[in-house]
Amino acid sequence: ISMGSISRSILSPFESKINEKHIDKILELGEKDNERMYKDTQHSRKFLLFYILIGVSLFVFLTLFLVGKDTELFKEVIKLFVVFVGGLGAGYGIKHYKDRK
């Protein structure tokens, strides 16, 4: 008795009904999704730049304003600023680590 292999591709009912219009629609939706992701990334970068500029401006203002008047207060403000930025960095690192898992 010999066993022969039957080579036939098994298609789902949906695969047999897909035509060029469906494929074009899928590609069009994928392109729109890519455009939305690009716009969202650009928007996020603009806000990040805005936040960085505000932070740097605040630091420069506090440096110019407090160094000449009260150096102890300036040292405390710098410590709080460093702790705040460190907390932001740690939170971002933990989130990034959890997202990768």
C-alpha positions in Angstrom: 0.0 0.0 0.0 1.5 3.3 -1.0 0.5 6.6 0.6 0.2 9.6 -1.6 0.2 13.1 -0.4 -2.5 15.3 -1.5 -1.3 18.8 -2.1 -4.1 21.3 -1.9 -4.2 24.7 -0.3 -6.9 25.0 2.2 -8.6 28.4 2.0 -11.0 29.9 4.4 -14.3 31.2 3.0 -13.0 34.7 3.3 -9.8 34.1 1.4 -11.7 32.8 -1.6 -13.8 36.0 -1.8 -11.1 38.6 -1.5 -10.6 40.5 -4.7 -8.4 43.5 -5.9 -10.8 46.0 -4.4 -10.5 44.5 -1.0 -6.7 44.5 -1.2 -6.7 48.1 -2.4 -9.0 49.1 0.6 -6.7 47.3 3.1 -3.7 49.0 1.7 -5.5 52.4 1.7 -6.4 51.9 5.4 -2.9 50.9 6.2 -1.6 54.1 4.5 -4.1 56.3 6.5 -3.0 54.6 9.7 0.7 55.3 8.9 -0.2 59.0 8.2 -2.0 59.3 11.5 0.9 57.7 13.4 3.3 60.1 11.7 1.2 63.1 12.6 0.9 61.9 16.2 4.6 61.5 16.5 5.2 65.0 15.1 2.7 66.4 17.5 4.3 64.6 20.5 7.8 65.9 19.5 6.5 69.5 19.3 5.0 69.2 22.8 8.2 67.6 24.1 10.2 70.5 22.7 7.8 73.0 24.2 8.1 71.3 27.7 11.9 71.3 27.4 11.9 75.0 26.5 9.7 75.9 29.4 11.9 73.9 31.8 15.1 75.6 30.6 13.5 79.0 30.7 12.3 78.4 34.2 15.8 77.2 35.3 17.4 80.3 33.7 14.9 82.6 35.3 15.4 81.1 38.7 19.2 81.2 38.3 19.2 84.8 37.4 16.6 85.8 40.0 17.7 83.7 43.1 21.5 83.5 42.8 22.1 87.1 43.8 19.4 87.2 46.5 19.2 83.9 48.3 21.7 81.2 47.5 20.4 78.7 50.0 16.9 78.9 48.5 18.5 78.4 45.1 20.3 75.3 46.3 17.0 73.9 47.6 15.2 74.7 44.3 18.0 73.0 42.4 17.7 69.9 44.6 14.0 69.7 44.1 14.4 70.2 40.4 17.0 67.3 40.2 14.7 65.0 42.3 11.7 65.9 40.0 13.7 65.2 36.8 15.1 62.0 38.3 11.5 60.9 39.2 10.4 61.6 35.6 13.3 59.6 34.2 12.7 56.7 36.6 9.0 56.6 35.7 9.8 56.7 32.0 12.3 53.9 32.4 9.9 51.7 34.3 7.1 52.3 31.8 9.5 51.5 28.9 10.7 48.3 30.6 7.1 47.2 31.2 6.1 48.0 27.7 8.9 45.8 26.3 7.9 42.8 28.4 
